[in-house]
Amino acid sequence: MNFPNSGALDNPNLIVVNQQHPIQEELKFERFLIGKETINTSIVDSLSRLFSEAEKNGFRFTLVSGYRSIAYQKSLFDQSVQRHRDAGYSLEQAQNMTLAYSQLPGSSEHHTGLAVDIIDTAFLNDRQDLYDDVDQLISQQWLINHAVDYGFILRYPKTKVNWTGINYEPWHFRFVGQENAVYMTKNGLSLEEYIERLTTNSKSHLWFRTQYNDQR
């Protein structure tokens, strides 16, 4: 199976953080502040070019969320559970409802700084929150279709809930690098499926052609 050269398990852009692969402590990476949001410095150029191209096409987007600490994720999770509890649901129901859209502390890929929530600015100003019907807008469809050109994938598609464990989020994008994003999109793979294929086919290390290893 011909994977991209950068399609390897030790590629830091392909790190999986979810309920099956939680982190116990903060990951170490260089952080870059954009307004009040922080992202992994490694995605600054790609994200900037994506926003610039959107502007050229007449679309305006807002970066709603980037990096989250484990402590901040805990506060968001607890607040969501409490909102459902206040609405009359049991603790178990409230937790399950929250888990449909939010990860437990340590299980959110926002901890990597490689995940970003991006949504049409006018929609956000009008609705004041993230709703999946934003995908009815031409602008959000443009984003979903063109993010791959800049190394981002739509992380939680409608058809991959069984793999991701998270309901459809047309605003949540994850940087995996352009080669990997194109491959995953072309083959209809979630990140979990891609990692499984890499694991099955023993693609564990990044590979670069040099004068010493021209033959693969």
C-alpha positions in Angstrom: 0.0 0.0 0.0 1.5 3.3 -1.1 1.3 5.7 1.8 2.6 9.3 1.7 6.2 9.6 2.8 5.0 11.5 5.9 2.4 8.9 6.7 4.2 7.3 9.6 3.3 6.5 13.2 6.2 8.6 14.5 5.0 11.7 12.7 4.0 14.2 15.4 1.3 15.6 13.2 -0.5 12.2 13.4 -0.7 11.9 17.1 -4.0 10.5 18.3 -5.5 11.8 21.5 -9.0 10.5 22.3 -10.7 8.4 25.0 -8.8 5.3 24.0 -5.5 7.2 23.9 -5.6 9.9 26.6 -2.6 11.9 27.8 -1.8 12.1 31.5 0.3 15.3 31.3 0.6 18.3 29.0 2.3 17.7 25.7 5.5 19.7 25.0 5.4 21.9 21.9 6.0 25.5 21.0 2.8 27.6 21.3 1.7 30.6 19.3 -0.9 33.1 20.5 -3.5 34.4 18.0 -5.8 36.8 19.8 -7.0 34.9 22.8 -6.4 31.5 21.2 -3.3 29.4 21.2 -2.1 26.9 18.6 0.8 24.7 17.9 3.5 26.9 16.2 3.9 24.2 13.5 0.5 25.0 12.0 0.7 28.8 12.0 1.7 29.1 8.3 -0.8 26.6 7.1 -3.7 28.1 9.1 -2.7 31.6 8.0 -2.7 30.6 4.3 -6.1 29.0 4.8 -7.7 32.1 6.3 -6.0 34.3 3.6 -7.4 32.2 0.8 -10.9 32.3 2.4 -10.7 36.1 2.5 -9.8 36.2 -1.2 -13.0 34.1 -1.9 -15.1 36.5 0.2 -15.5 34.3 3.3 -14.8 35.3 6.8 -14.2 32.8 9.6 -13.5 32.9 13.3 -11.0 30.8 15.1 -13.2 29.7 18.1 -10.9 27.3 19.8 -7.3 26.0 19.5 -5.1 24.6 22.2 -6.8 23.6 25.5 -5.0 22.6 28.6 -6.2 19.5 30.5 -7.4 21.7 33.3 -9.4 23.9 30.9 -10.9 20.9 29.2 -12.0 19.7 32.6 -13.8 22.9 33.3 -15.6 22.8 29.9 -16.6 19.2 30.5 -17.9 19.8 34.0 -19.8 22.9 32.8 -21.5 20.9 30.1 -22.5 18.1 32.5 -23.9 20.7 34.9 -26.0 22.3 32.2 -27.6 19.0 31.4 -28.1 18.2 35.1 -29.8 21.6 35.5 -32.1 20.6 32.6 -33.3 17.6 34.6 -31.1 14.8 33.4 -29.4 12.3 35.6 -25.6 12.4 36.1 -25.1 9.4 33.8 -27.3 10.9 31.1 -25.6 14.3 31.5 -22.2 12.7 31.1 -23.2 10.6 28.1 -24.8 13.7 26.4 -21.6 15.7 27.0 -19.4 12.9 25.7 -21.2 13.0 22.3 -19.6 16.4 21.6 -16.8 16.8 24.2 -13.9 14.7 25.4 -12.9 13.9 28.9 -9.9 15.9 30.3 -6.8 14.4 28.7 -8.8 12.9 25.8 -9.3 16.0 23.7 -7.1 16.5 20.7 -7.2 20.2 21.4 -4.5 19.3 23.9 -2.1 18.9 20.9 -2.5 22.4 19.5 -3.1 20.8 16.1 -6.9 21.0 16.3 -8.9 24.1 15.6 -12.6 25.0 15.7 -13.4 27.3 12.8 -16.8 28.7 11.9 -18.4 31.3 9.7 -18.1 34.6 11.5 -21.6 35.9 10.7 -23.2 32.6 11.8 -21.3 32.7 15.1 -22.3 36.3 15.7 -25.9 35.4 15.0 -26.2 32.1 16.8 -23.6 32.7 19.5 -22.4 29.1 19.5 -21.4 26.1 17.4 -24.3 24.3 15.6 -24.0 21.6 12.9 -26.4 23.4 10.5 -23.6 25.8 9.8 -22.7 23.3 7.1 -25.7 24.7 5.1 -23.6 27.8 4.4 -21.6 28.1 1.2 -18.7 29.5 3.3 -18.5 26.5 5.7 -18.8 24.1 2.7 -15.9 25.9 1.1 -13.9 25.5 4.3 -14.7 21.8 4.5 -13.7 21.2 0.9 -10.5 23.3 0.9 -9.0 22.8 4.3 -7.4 19.6 2.9 -5.3 21.8 0.6 -3.6 23.3 3.7 -3.1 20.1 5.6 -6.3 20.0 7.6 -9.0 17.3 7.7 -12.6 17.6 8.9 -12.0 15.5 12.0 -15.5 14.4 12.9 -17.5 13.7 9.8 -21.1 12.4 9.9 -20.1 9.0 8.5 -17.3 8.3 11.0 -18.9 8.5 14.4 -18.3 4.8 15.0 -14.6 5.4 14.5 -14.2 8.8 16.2 -16.8 8.4 19.0 -17.7 12.0 18.5 -20.8 13.3 16.7 -20.6 15.4 13.5 -18.8 18.7 14.0 -18.5 20.7 10.7 -16.3 23.2 12.5 -13.6 21.0 13.9 -10.5 20.6 11.8 -7.3 18.8 12.6 -3.8 19.4 11.0 -2.2 16.2 9.7 0.0 17.7 7.0 -1.0 18.2 3.3 0.2 14.8 2.1 -1.7 12.9 4.8 -4.8 15.1 4.5 -5.0 14.5 0.7 -4.5 10.8 1.2 -7.1 10.5 4.0 -9.6 12.5 2.1 -9.1 10.6 -1.2 -9.6 7.3 0.6 -12.4 8.5 3.0 -10.4 7.7 6.1 -10.8 9.1 9.6 -7.6 9.6 11.6 -8.3 6.5 13.6 -8.7 4.4 10.4 -5.5 5.9 8.9 -3.5 5.0 12.0 -4.9 1.5 11.9 -3.7 1.1 8.3 -0.3 2.4 9.1 0.0 0.1 12.1 -1.2 -2.9 10.1 1.3 -2.2 7.3 4.1 -1.4 9.7 4.6 2.2 8.5 6.2 3.3 11.7 8.9 5.8 10.7 9.2 8.9 8.6 11.2 8.3 5.5 13.1 10.8 3.4 15.1 10.1 0.2 18.8 11.0 0.5 21.9 10.3 -1.4 22.5 7.3 0.9 19.1 5.6 0.7 17.8 6.3 -2.8 16.3 2.8 -3.0 13.4 2.1 -0.7 
